[in-house]
């Protein structure tokens, strides 16, 4: 069994196709899909689609410019009421993005950091792991984690250094690997996927984004996780079964609420 730890099944590209995409994924060995939210307006959608595995609640850094302080209050209140839902597994997708030029002006940098840290505090208060967006912001992300300790989580689409990865691992995090790993030119990502402890790795698609090499421009879909897992198996000279078993157990270790979900609804 494989678990897609990061898939935006609620994306506009997938509207009306969610059930079929989940069925296709299941037919390819992907039995659980974790769906993170990105803004206040899609909290309800990801909770509804959580029947295909699990979901997370959070405000993505790309959506911070249009966010209001009330959104953080609403998030905290919803997290509290959602703890009774076993499919609610994490806070996310949260983090920092200093790749997009428009987000790098001082006011928006500061706003991103504020929303990131406030959401870490929510995760800490309720004892939840976090799903992190880390783009050209690793050091600030790690500073936040050192100061506001949470119950681990996943560094989604990780593309930092070996030393930075080691620090994440020491803080209780797993590294998320997906379609980028399938490109032979992605030398740093492939080195990390090959040499990091297998116990620190989980798999993801980030569908509809970060399409694997065989899809070129995409869109990516959760059923592609099986071939992504095969790529990791090849890099590490392991069997597909070894990779499936290890990454599934790693996912359960870092998202423990997901373990209790025995058989996601498939229709």
DAHUWO-V562335 format. One record per run of one state. SS is the DSSP state (H for helix, E for strand, C for the rest). FROM is the first residue (numbers start at 1). TO is the last residue. If there is no record, write none. Layout:
ss=SS from=FROM to=TO
ss=SS from=FROM to=TO
//
This chain:
ss=C from=1 to=1
ss=E from=2 to=4
ss=C from=5 to=11
ss=H from=12 to=14
ss=C from=15 to=17
ss=H from=18 to=27
ss=C from=28 to=29
ss=E from=30 to=36
ss=C from=37 to=39
ss=H from=40 to=52
ss=E from=53 to=57
ss=C from=58 to=60
ss=H from=61 to=66
ss=C from=67 to=68
ss=H from=69 to=82
ss=C from=83 to=87
ss=E from=88 to=97
ss=C from=98 to=100
ss=H from=101 to=104
ss=C from=105 to=105
ss=H from=106 to=126
ss=C from=127 to=128
ss=E from=129 to=135
ss=C from=136 to=137
ss=H from=138 to=147
ss=C from=148 to=152
ss=E from=153 to=156
ss=C from=157 to=161
ss=H from=162 to=170
ss=C from=171 to=172
ss=E from=173 to=177
ss=C from=178 to=178
ss=H from=179 to=182
ss=C from=183 to=186
ss=H from=187 to=195
ss=C from=196 to=197
ss=H from=198 to=200
ss=E from=201 to=203
ss=C from=204 to=212
ss=H from=213 to=215
ss=C from=216 to=221
ss=H from=222 to=236
ss=C from=237 to=239
ss=H from=240 to=254
ss=C from=255 to=255
ss=H from=256 to=259
ss=C from=260 to=267
//
